[in-house]
Amino acid sequence: MIKRYKVAEDVKPQVKLLIVATLVSVVIWLASWYFPLANYVVYPLQLFATFVHEGSHVLATLMTGGSVQSLTVSPDASGVVWSLTNSWLSQLIVSSAGYLGTTLFGILLLIWFRFNYSSRNALYFASGFVGFMTVVFGLLAPIWNVFSAKVGFFDVAFTVISGAVLTAGLFAIAKYASMKWVNFSLSFLAVQCLLNAIFSLKDLFVISATSDAQSDAANMAAATGIPAIGWVMIWIFASVVMISIGLRAYAVSQQSKQHDLPFED
């Protein structure tokens, strides 16, 4: 017998806002495929997701004892982190960190909002994260490693300018927007991270299946002997599991003392 469920009352406001943010995000992404002008709407979001992706590589490198020579973001919303790792395991962790890190970032934003922590502080954190990555690894690291970093002046200039604009924009929303728009912006940003991670993995799947182009999956294939497309499938599976767990945490009722999903018969 199949039971009918409804979401608990304390979850409904956040769920409704998440649904609205998701629908708006999907409409914008679909519109960008057919109407080129819509790309201008999603472009800053794509750049933000790229900073999160590359920033995840940076954090994974530092946490495993490696060093970062540069972080760059390109006008086509792709990005590159040049780093030195000190072990085979470190290389695997760093290569996997980009896609999974973007997924985790989106999930953490959702959970932060769901449990009524300050949405403004979350946007301040997002602004600070992009700003830190821009200044330290987008600007200072290439200067410090000027003779070994494989980046050009234009790469550094675009990274610094785009990072500065994103940092200022997120900070301005957090400081000056009404609470209604701050909450929506946080939900919208979280959804964008999750959608970008899934769409990027879809694109990586096509690239890995049809070419030998350089990518995180290709790096993993070279290090392990497992085909690049195999790593893409592993990352897709891991992302789906992470999103499922994150959505469950998002739906947990704060009023319930149990650890069950907040559904009523």
Buried (B, 14 or more C-beta within 10 A) or exposed (E): EEEEEEBBEBBEEBBEBBEBBBEBBEEBBEBBEEEEEBBEEBBBBBBBBBBBBBBBBBBBBBEBEBEBBBBBBBEEBBBBBBBEBEEEEBBBBBBBBBBBBBBBBBBBBBBBBBEEEBBBEBBBBBBEBBBBBBBBBBBEBBEEBEEEBEBEEEBBEBBBEBBBBBBEBBBEBBEEBEEEEBBBBBBBBBBBBBBBBBEBBEEBBEBBEEEEEEBBBBBBBEBBEBBBBBBBBBBBEBBEEBBEEBBEBBBBBEEEEEEEBBBEE
